[in-house]
């Protein structure tokens, strides 16, 4: 039994190590922190279960004013006490699901996104233990669940949703339906949450998804930064035009 457990631990560690190496190549650090937009962060909590990487997600409480009942990562707006985006993500994860900051092995910050409120949202990736038991804050979170990371490159139920960006540009949004047998319910994962999950899966697995993405997969780092800067530039232009 001890030998099997040790082997399991080694297997888990090698899966994590491969992911760490890939993720560190994509770490943007504080390169986008200077942009003059209100800041927010989300934590993308990775864990190894049954020999596979999984991602922890939350279902927002129906009592919330903004996006009630939607799937998202633990996270929220930056506060004056936060040193940086990592601090924000860890503080919010503790408030929302009871995840203690010292229980997160932070790996990197990935290219940010811009939400519909024009916040600069930084995804912070970290490993958590597969034994983590969430204690959701009912004011903010109604459920917590995990999805195999591979689902975001090889989904069973996927479609695109048309949407208009805040700059008026018509685009397509990823939308995944995930049937969770543990909860006996289906979760709809879309918007910026799906965007970050897809990018994370592309970075770690380095393989083509079964659906279209707007990245050059042969040069994922440069194309993801270019996409983001184009989005930011169009937002900045619109702000200037409205002055």
JOZIKA-V298455 format. One record per helix or strand of 3 or more residues. SS is the DSSP state (~ for helix, > for strand). FROM is the first residue (numbers start at 1). LEN is the number of residues. If there is no record, write none. Layout:
# JOZIKA-V298455
SS:FROM:LEN
SS:FROM:LEN
This chain:
# JOZIKA-V298455
~:2:24
>:39:11
>:52:9
>:75:3
~:85:13
~:101:3
>:105:5
>:120:8
>:141:8
~:149:4
>:158:7
>:170:11
>:185:6
~:191:15
~:220:23
